[in-house]
Amino acid sequence: QVQLVESGGGLVQAGGSLRLSCAASGGTFSRYVMGWFRQAPGKEREFVAFITRNGEFTYYADSVKGRFTISRDNAKNTVNLQMNSLKPDDTAVYYCAANDRVGGGSWSLYDYWGQGTQVTVAS
């Protein structure tokens, strides 16, 4: 069973950048497809991006395509989310998630979740 801990959230002005990190422990990290999701107040959890086990394939929600980049380092057991050109609509709690079966945009595919990190984008 893998444990996930996110970091890197904070307050940033619109147009700025943040880099989120998720550190994994307790499992063989390279076995897991890794995803990022977010949830804004009063809204459902929303898919952001996922990356396959070896990092060969990535997939993004249309709302973040071209602005966010997901990457992983299997030697360091980390997955990152580089967020550029941030908008107030990106304000949310961001969650890292893992599953050992298949990549996808549905939160129900993911078995393991971090506690989340708050990202606030001021206009």
Backbone torsions as a table, in degrees:
resi	resn	phi	psi	omega
1	GLN	NA	133.6	-175.6
2	VAL	-101.2	141.7	173.7
3	GLN	-108.6	141.6	-174.5
4	LEU	-125.6	135.4	178.4
5	VAL	-133.7	119.8	179.5
6	GLU	-90.8	155.1	174.2
7	SER	-154.0	167.3	173.7
8	GLY	104.0	-3.9	178.6
9	GLY	-71.0	171.3	179.0
10	GLY	165.2	-166.3	179.5
11	LEU	-103.6	131.0	-179.1
12	VAL	-142.3	150.9	176.2
13	GLN	-77.0	152.2	175.6
14	ALA	-54.5	137.5	-177.0
15	GLY	92.0	-10.7	-179.1
16	GLY	-84.7	-172.7	-176.0
17	SER	-132.4	152.3	170.6
18	LEU	-142.9	153.3	175.7
19	ARG	-123.7	115.8	176.5
20	LEU	-92.9	145.4	175.3
21	SER	-127.0	151.9	177.0
22	CYS	-134.2	119.6	179.2
23	ALA	-100.5	130.3	-178.5
24	ALA	-108.3	145.3	175.8
25	SER	-148.7	159.1	174.5
26	GLY	88.0	4.9	179.2
27	GLY	-154.5	176.2	176.8
28	THR	-86.1	102.0	-169.2
29	PHE	-57.1	-38.6	-175.8
30	SER	-68.0	-9.0	176.1
31	ARG	-77.3	-16.4	-166.6
32	TYR	-106.1	133.8	161.8
33	VAL	-73.2	135.9	-177.3
34	MET	-115.8	137.8	179.3
35	GLY	-131.6	159.5	170.6
36	TRP	-119.8	135.7	175.6
37	PHE	-129.3	166.4	176.4
38	ARG	-144.2	155.8	178.1
39	GLN	-141.9	119.4	176.6
40	ALA	-92.6	157.5	-179.3
41	PRO	-55.8	129.6	177.8
42	GLY	77.2	5.1	-178.8
43	LYS	-120.4	162.6	177.8
44	GLU	-76.5	158.9	175.6
45	ARG	-63.2	136.1	-171.5
46	GLU	-123.4	136.1	176.0
47	PHE	-67.4	140.4	176.1
48	VAL	-115.1	-54.7	-177.1
49	ALA	-165.1	157.4	167.9
50	PHE	-140.5	161.8	-179.9
51	ILE	-137.8	139.3	-177.9
52	THR	-74.8	174.5	-169.8
53	ARG	-57.2	-42.0	-177.6
54	ASN	-98.9	5.6	178.8
55	GLY	80.1	6.8	-174.2
56	GLU	-71.6	-30.5	-174.4
57	PHE	-128.4	135.9	175.5
58	THR	-129.4	156.0	-179.5
59	TYR	-146.3	140.0	-173.6
60	TYR	-128.0	151.0	168.0
61	ALA	-67.1	147.4	-178.5
62	ASP	-57.7	-32.4	-175.4
63	SER	-67.8	-18.5	-177.6
64	VAL	-119.7	-5.8	-177.3
65	LYS	-58.0	132.2	-179.3
66	GLY	87.5	-12.2	179.6
67	ARG	-114.8	-33.7	-177.6
68	PHE	-108.9	148.7	176.9
69	THR	-135.0	125.1	176.1
70	ILE	-98.5	141.2	178.2
71	SER	-148.7	164.4	178.7
72	ARG	-142.9	155.7	174.9
73	ASP	-129.9	100.8	-175.7
74	ASN	-68.9	-23.3	177.3
75	ALA	-71.7	-29.1	-178.9
76	LYS	-104.3	0.6	179.8
77	ASN	56.9	44.1	-179.6
78	THR	-131.8	150.4	170.3
79	VAL	-128.0	139.8	-175.0
80	ASN	-122.3	156.6	173.8
81	LEU	-132.8	106.3	175.6
82	GLN	-86.1	121.7	-176.5
83	MET	-117.1	116.1	179.6
84	ASN	-115.4	163.8	177.8
85	SER	49.9	48.8	-175.1
86	LEU	-66.5	146.3	-179.2
87	LYS	-121.8	157.2	176.2
88	PRO	-55.2	-31.7	178.3
89	ASP	-67.0	-12.9	176.6
90	ASP	-81.9	-6.0	178.9
91	THR	-61.3	124.1	-176.7
92	ALA	-178.1	170.6	164.8
93	VAL	-87.9	128.6	-177.5
94	TYR	-103.5	131.8	-177.0
95	TYR	-118.5	138.9	170.8
96	CYS	-94.3	142.9	-178.0
97	ALA	-144.4	156.6	-177.5
98	ALA	-139.7	146.4	167.5
99	ASN	-148.0	155.8	-176.0
100	ASP	-108.4	25.9	-178.1
101	ARG	-119.6	-67.9	-172.2
102	VAL	-150.8	148.0	176.0
103	GLY	-79.4	154.6	178.6
104	GLY	174.0	173.8	-175.8
105	GLY	-97.9	1.3	-179.8
106	SER	-91.6	130.0	-178.9
107	TRP	-62.4	-25.4	-177.7
108	SER	-68.6	-14.6	177.3
109	LEU	-73.2	-20.6	-169.1
110	TYR	-100.0	131.8	-174.3
111	ASP	-95.5	-26.8	-173.1
112	TYR	-123.6	137.7	-174.7
113	TRP	-135.8	145.7	169.8
114	GLY	-82.6	-177.8	-176.9
115	GLN	-86.4	-12.9	178.0
116	GLY	96.0	154.1	175.2
117	THR	-136.1	135.5	-175.0
118	GLN	-81.4	131.3	171.9
119	VAL	-119.5	124.9	178.9
120	THR	-124.6	124.2	-179.6
121	VAL	-111.9	116.9	-178.4
122	ALA	-90.2	141.6	-179.0
123	SER	-86.2	NA	NA
